[in-house]
Amino acid sequence: MNLKDKVCIITGAASGIGLGIAKRYVADGARVVIADLKLDVAEKVAKELTAQGPGKAMAVEMNVTDEKQVNAGVEQVVKAWGGVDVLVSNAGIQIVHPLQDFPFDEWKKLLSIHLDGAFLTSKACLPHMYKAGSGSIIFMGSVHSKEASPLKSAYVTAKHGLLGLARVISKEGGEKGVRANVICPGFVKTPLVEKQIPEQARDLGISEQEVVDKVMLGETVDKEFTTVEDVADVAWVFAAFPTNALTGQSLNVSHGWSMT
């Protein structure tokens, strides 16, 4: 299995988990699209990854909640590289509040980025995958696709929703050679997670160290964070796997936090 010359669109790829996946794919010879809100940062990342090789990268500005921009970005990729083989819907945010205090506009914003973004990018990529007779769609879920935590009503709802969307795509795309799967990481120490530590300490009335030890790592088997590299390796498997034997699935990458 390999990704040599495969065209892979990764949303939110200018930093964090998305960047880690982009590095992993380029190292395997893929042609990677850094699709991100921040075009200047995406262009810098694409240039650096192309220099590292052996694959190459290009940058596309993409707000995953804007259908016109998503469609234009995908068409830009198809025009440049001829098609789309892999989509990694990774763009996401985190907002934490007790449910009774959760502002509705923030609820809608989070769900739009996670769920609308996955829907719109999949919708834009699927016709090109169907035409080619193959493709892999990967959603960045979470242990919170299967579990729940206080303060994260919007996030848990969105991540659960990705499981259903992936399963529907698997059913619809199977005869056309398109697979869909969900990666479910535990806590990965990215800026997104770092931001949560003081927020949860405030809302839960505990210290920041207790947030790390009890909330984030308390249910793991070894009190270790999942790494970006761990997640990127799983994303490589889902992208490179050649048949429908692996579709409609979700895989926990969480040091045993969730075993469902």
C-alpha positions as CSV (number, residue, x, y, z in Angstrom):
1,M,0.0,0.0,0.0
2,N,1.2,3.5,-0.8
3,L,0.0,7.0,-1.7
4,K,2.4,7.8,-4.5
5,D,0.9,10.4,-6.8
6,K,-2.5,10.2,-5.1
7,V,-4.3,13.6,-4.8
8,C,-5.2,14.1,-1.1
9,I,-7.2,17.1,0.1
10,I,-6.8,17.8,3.8
11,T,-8.9,20.5,5.5
12,G,-7.4,22.4,8.4
13,A,-4.0,21.2,7.2
14,A,-1.9,24.3,8.0
15,S,-1.4,23.2,11.6
16,G,-2.0,20.5,14.2
17,I,-3.3,17.1,13.3
18,G,-4.0,18.2,9.7
19,L,-0.4,19.2,9.2
20,G,0.8,16.0,10.7
21,I,-1.3,14.0,8.2
22,A,0.0,16.2,5.3
23,K,3.6,15.5,6.3
24,R,2.9,11.7,6.4
25,Y,1.2,11.7,3.0
26,V,3.9,13.8,1.3
27,A,6.6,11.5,2.8
28,D,4.8,8.6,0.9
29,G,4.8,10.5,-2.4
30,A,1.3,11.9,-2.4
31,R,0.2,15.2,-3.9
32,V,-1.3,17.0,-0.9
33,V,-3.7,19.9,-0.9
34,I,-3.3,22.2,2.2
35,A,-6.9,23.5,2.4
36,D,-7.1,26.1,5.1
37,L,-8.7,29.4,6.1
38,K,-5.3,31.0,6.3
39,L,-4.0,31.0,2.7
40,D,-0.7,32.6,3.5
41,V,0.1,30.0,6.1
42,A,-1.1,27.2,3.8
43,E,1.1,28.5,1.0
44,K,4.1,28.5,3.4
45,V,3.4,25.0,4.6
46,A,2.9,23.7,1.0
47,K,6.2,25.2,0.0
48,E,8.0,23.5,2.9
49,L,6.4,20.1,2.3
50,T,7.2,20.2,-1.4
51,A,10.8,21.0,-0.5
52,Q,10.9,18.0,1.8
53,G,9.4,15.6,-0.8
54,P,9.2,13.1,-2.3
55,G,5.6,14.1,-2.8
56,K,4.4,17.7,-3.3
57,A,1.8,20.1,-1.9
58,M,-0.3,23.0,-3.0
59,A,-2.4,25.5,-1.0
60,V,-6.1,26.3,-1.4
61,E,-8.0,28.8,0.6
62,M,-11.1,27.1,2.0
63,N,-13.8,28.0,4.5
64,V,-15.4,24.6,4.9
65,T,-18.8,26.2,5.8
66,D,-18.9,28.1,2.5
67,E,-20.3,25.9,-0.2
68,K,-19.1,28.1,-3.1
69,Q,-15.6,28.3,-1.7
70,V,-15.5,24.6,-1.1
71,N,-16.6,23.8,-4.6
72,A,-14.2,26.3,-6.1
73,G,-11.3,24.9,-4.1
74,V,-12.0,21.3,-5.2
75,E,-12.3,22.4,-8.8
76,Q,-9.0,24.2,-8.5
77,V,-7.4,21.0,-7.3
78,V,-9.0,19.0,-10.1
79,K,-7.9,21.5,-12.7
80,A,-4.3,21.4,-11.4
81,W,-4.0,17.6,-10.7
82,G,-6.8,15.9,-12.5
83,G,-8.9,14.5,-9.7
84,V,-9.3,13.7,-6.0
85,D,-8.3,10.4,-4.5
86,V,-8.5,11.1,-0.8
87,L,-10.4,13.6,1.3
88,V,-9.5,14.2,5.0
89,S,-12.1,16.3,6.6
90,N,-10.1,17.6,9.6
91,A,-11.0,21.2,10.1
92,G,-12.5,21.8,13.5
93,I,-12.8,24.0,16.6
94,Q,-13.6,23.4,20.2
95,I,-16.0,25.5,22.4
96,V,-16.8,24.5,26.0
97,H,-19.6,25.7,28.2
98,P,-22.2,24.1,30.5
99,L,-25.2,23.3,28.4
100,Q,-27.5,25.8,30.1
101,D,-24.9,28.6,29.3
102,F,-24.0,27.5,25.8
103,P,-24.7,30.4,23.4
104,F,-26.7,29.2,20.4
105,D,-24.6,31.1,17.9
106,E,-21.5,29.2,19.2
107,W,-23.4,25.9,19.1
108,K,-24.3,26.6,15.4
109,K,-20.7,27.7,14.6
110,L,-19.1,24.5,15.9
111,L,-21.6,22.2,14.3
112,S,-21.3,24.0,11.0
113,I,-17.5,23.6,10.9
114,H,-17.5,20.0,11.9
115,L,-20.7,18.6,10.2
116,D,-21.5,21.0,7.4
117,G,-17.8,21.1,6.5
118,A,-17.6,17.3,6.3
119,F,-20.9,17.2,4.2
120,L,-19.8,20.0,1.8
121,T,-16.3,18.7,1.2
122,S,-17.6,15.2,0.7
123,K,-20.3,16.4,-1.7
124,A,-17.8,18.3,-3.7
125,C,-15.3,15.4,-3.9
126,L,-17.6,12.5,-4.4
127,P,-18.4,13.1,-8.1
128,H,-14.7,13.0,-9.0
129,M,-14.2,9.9,-6.9
130,Y,-17.2,8.2,-8.6
131,K,-15.9,9.1,-12.0
132,A,-12.5,7.5,-11.2
133,G,-14.2,4.5,-9.6
134,S,-12.2,4.8,-6.3
135,G,-11.6,7.1,-3.4
136,S,-11.2,7.4,0.3
137,I,-13.0,9.8,2.6
138,I,-11.7,10.2,6.2
139,F,-13.4,12.2,8.9
140,M,-11.5,13.4,11.9
141,G,-13.8,12.2,14.7
142,S,-12.8,11.9,18.3
143,V,-13.2,9.6,21.3
144,H,-16.1,11.9,21.7
145,S,-17.7,10.3,18.7
146,K,-18.4,7.4,21.1
147,E,-18.1,8.9,24.6
148,A,-19.3,12.1,26.3
149,S,-17.8,14.7,28.6
150,P,-19.2,17.6,30.5
151,L,-19.1,21.0,28.9
152,K,-18.8,19.6,25.3
153,S,-22.4,19.2,24.2
154,A,-21.8,20.7,20.8
155,Y,-18.5,18.9,20.1
156,V,-19.9,15.5,21.2
157,T,-23.0,16.0,19.1
158,A,-20.9,16.9,16.1
159,K,-18.4,14.1,16.5
160,H,-21.2,11.5,16.9
161,G,-22.8,12.9,13.7
162,L,-19.7,12.2,11.7
163,L,-20.1,8.4,12.4
164,G,-23.5,8.5,10.8
165,L,-22.4,10.5,7.8
166,A,-19.4,8.2,7.1
167,R,-21.7,5.2,7.2
168,V,-24.1,6.6,4.7
169,I,-21.3,7.5,2.4
170,S,-20.0,4.0,2.7
171,K,-23.4,2.6,1.8
172,E,-23.8,4.9,-1.2
173,G,-20.3,4.8,-2.4
174,G,-19.4,1.1,-2.0
175,E,-20.5,0.0,-5.5
176,K,-18.5,3.0,-6.9
177,G,-15.3,2.1,-5.1
178,V,-15.5,4.9,-2.5
179,R,-14.7,4.2,1.2
180,A,-15.5,6.3,4.2
181,N,-14.0,5.9,7.7
182,V,-13.6,7.9,10.9
183,I,-10.5,8.3,13.1
184,C,-11.3,8.8,16.8
185,P,-8.3,10.2,18.6
186,G,-8.0,10.8,22.3
187,F,-6.5,14.0,23.5
188,V,-3.7,15.2,21.3
189,K,-1.6,18.0,22.6
190,T,-2.3,20.5,19.8
191,P,-3.1,24.2,20.2
192,L,-6.8,23.2,20.2
193,V,-6.3,21.0,23.3
194,E,-3.9,23.4,25.0
195,K,-6.6,26.1,24.8
196,Q,-9.1,23.8,26.6
197,I,-7.0,23.3,29.7
198,P,-7.5,26.7,31.4
199,E,-11.1,26.8,30.1
200,Q,-12.1,23.5,31.7
201,A,-10.2,24.3,34.9
202,R,-12.3,27.5,35.2
203,D,-15.6,25.8,34.4
204,L,-15.0,22.7,36.5
205,G,-13.4,24.5,39.4
206,I,-10.2,22.5,39.4
207,S,-6.6,23.1,38.7
208,E,-5.1,22.9,35.2
209,Q,-3.0,19.9,36.2
210,E,-6.1,18.1,37.4
211,V,-7.7,18.8,34.0
212,V,-4.7,17.0,32.4
213,D,-4.4,14.2,34.9
214,K,-8.1,13.5,35.6
215,V,-10.2,14.8,32.7
216,M,-7.9,14.3,29.7
217,L,-5.8,11.3,30.7
218,G,-7.7,9.8,33.6
219,E,-9.3,7.0,31.5
220,T,-6.2,6.1,29.4
221,V,-4.2,2.9,30.3
222,D,-0.9,4.7,30.6
223,K,-1.6,8.4,31.3
224,E,-0.2,9.4,27.9
225,F,-1.4,11.8,25.3
226,T,-2.1,10.5,21.8
227,T,0.4,12.1,19.3
228,V,-0.1,13.7,16.0
229,E,2.1,11.0,14.5
230,D,-0.2,8.3,15.9
231,V,-3.2,9.9,14.2
232,A,-1.3,10.5,10.9
233,D,-0.3,6.8,10.7
234,V,-3.9,5.7,11.0
235,A,-4.9,8.3,8.4
236,W,-2.3,6.8,6.1
237,V,-3.8,3.3,6.5
238,F,-7.4,4.5,5.8
239,A,-6.2,6.5,2.8
240,A,-4.0,3.7,1.3
241,F,-6.1,0.7,2.0
242,P,-7.1,-0.7,-1.4
243,T,-10.5,-2.3,-1.0
244,N,-13.9,-1.9,0.5
245,A,-13.0,-4.4,3.2
246,L,-12.2,-1.3,5.4
247,T,-15.2,1.0,5.1
248,G,-17.8,2.4,7.4
249,Q,-15.5,1.9,10.3
250,S,-14.2,4.0,13.2
251,L,-10.9,3.5,14.9
252,N,-10.0,4.8,18.4
253,V,-6.5,6.1,18.8
254,S,-6.6,7.0,22.4
255,H,-4.3,4.9,24.6
256,G,-7.3,2.8,25.6
257,W,-9.5,5.7,26.8
258,S,-12.3,4.3,24.7
259,M,-12.5,0.6,23.8
260,T,-15.9,0.6,22.0
